[in-house]
């Protein structure tokens, strides 16, 4: 299933339920821009644009809480520091 965003990936995962097993390998991205630009953001006198970010959905957590939860949910964490405590 082709997706381009974490929101689309969550929708595709939910559409695939019910399933026996879900294996999730790290997050797509923790954050995404709050607003999408229709095109290129041009340089201007005002300097660099401010980018507001919002959290992406936690796909593994959403699947694990689903009423149609797979019987087995496996997740892997991609961490750069304090690996065990963050995972």
N, C-alpha and C positions, 0 to 999 in steps of 0.2 A: 504494500500500500504506500503510494507516494504521498508524503506530507512535507510541508515547508516550515511549519511552526510547531511549538510545543502544544499549543491549543489544538491544532489539527491532529497531532499525534495522540493526545488524550482522547479526542473524539473517535479516532480510528481504533484505539485500544478498547474503548467502551463498546463500540459497534461489534467488536470481535467476541464479546462475551455472550453466552457463557463459554468458559474454557476451563480445562482441567488445571493448567499450569500457566503462570505468568512469570517470565524471566525478564527483569529490567536491569539494563547495564548502564548505569550512571545517568545523570540528568542531561536532557537536551541542552538546557541553559537555565540557570537560576533566575535570570532577569530578562525582560524584553522592554523595548521602548514603549512608553505610555501612549504615544501618538506616532503613527506612521506617516512619513512624508510621501506625497504623491510623486515626487521626483527628487532630483539632486538638490541638496541644500547648498546654495551658492554662497561664496564668500561675500561679506558685506562690511560696511563701516562699523556695524555693531559688534564685530568680533565673532567668536565661536558661538554657535547656538547652545542653549542649555537643553540637555537631554534628560527628561524625567523617566525613571524606570519603574516598572511594576513587576511583581513576582509572577513567574510562570507557574502553572499548576504542578503539583507534585504527583506525577502519574502513578508511581508505585503506591503511594499512600491512598490515592483516590481509588485505585483498583482494590487495595486491601480492605477499604471501608465499604466497598460496594455491596449491595444486597446480592448481587450475582458474582461475588468474589470467587476467583479461582480457588480450588482446594489448596493448592500450593503456590505461594508467592515468593519468588527469590529475587533479591536485589543485590547489586554490587555498587560500591561507592567509589568515586574517583576523587580522592582528596590529595591536597598538596602538603598539609601539615597536620599534626596531631591526628594521624590517620585513624587510630582505633576509637578515640573519643568522638570524632566527627562522623564516623561511619555508623 
